Amino acid sequence: MANHKSAKKRIKQTIKRTERNRYYRTRLKNIVKAVHEAVEAGDKTAAAEAFKIANKQLHHFVSKGFLKKETASRKVSRLHKLVNAVDAA
């Protein structure tokens, strides 16, 4: 257990940060899953709406420092490719 005041503070900060990151990680998975489910269902409008939400949220996560810009761009690009594939099929 921590004995110094600064070490106790770091423990509290770590717990707080872990909870925040868990929230963002779960939210990210659910957003991506929603796009994948809409694409698998073959519903173009639902896929487009889910992609629109995903795009906005992924870039929001970048502004919060949860994701790097390149990571968000890569994920958006892959999701966009999936949504466009529904059009072709």
N, C-alpha and C positions, 0 to 999 in steps of 0.2 A: 504494500500500500504506500501511496505517496506521503512523504513527510514534509515537503516544502510547499509553500503556498502556490508557487508557480506550477509545480507538478500537479497539484489538485485542480488548478484551473485548466491545464492541458487535458486532463482526463475528462472534465466536463465538456470542453470544446470538441474533443474527439467523439464523445457520445452524441452530441448535437449534430456534428457533421455527418456521422454515420447514419443517423436517422434521416437526414435530408437527402443523402446520396441514395439510400434505400428507396425513398419515395421517388426520386427521379429515375432510378434504374427500373423500377416497377412500371412507372408511367411510360417510359420509353418502350419497354417490351409490349405493353398493351396497345400503344399507338401503332407500332409496326405490325402487331398481330391483326389489328383491325383492317389494315390495308391488305394483308395477305388473305384474310378470310373473304373480303369483298372481291378480290381478284379470283380466288378459287370458286366463288359462287358465280362468277361470270357477269356480275352486275357492274356495268361501266360507271353509272352515275354514283353508286355507293362507293366504288373504288376511288373515283375522282374526289368525292367529298372527304373520304378518309385520308387520301393523300394530301389534300389541302390542309387539313388539321395537322397531319404529321409534319409537313414542311414547316408550318408556323411554329409548332412546338419544338422541333429539333433545333431551329435557329434560336428559339427562346432559351433552350438549354445551353447553347453556346454563350449567350449573353450572361447567363448565370454562372458560367465557368464549369459546368458539369461535363460538357463535351468540348472537344477541340473543333475548330472550324472545319478542318479537312474531314474529320470523322463524320460530322453532320452532313457535309456535302456529299460524301460517298454514300451514306445511307439514303439521302434524298434521291440521289441519282439512280440507285438500284431500285428504289420503290417506284420512281417515275418510269423506269424501263418496264417494270411489271405492269403498271397501269396502262401503259401504251400497248402492251402485248394483248390486253383484253380487247382493244380496238381491232387489232389485226385478226384475232380469232373469231 
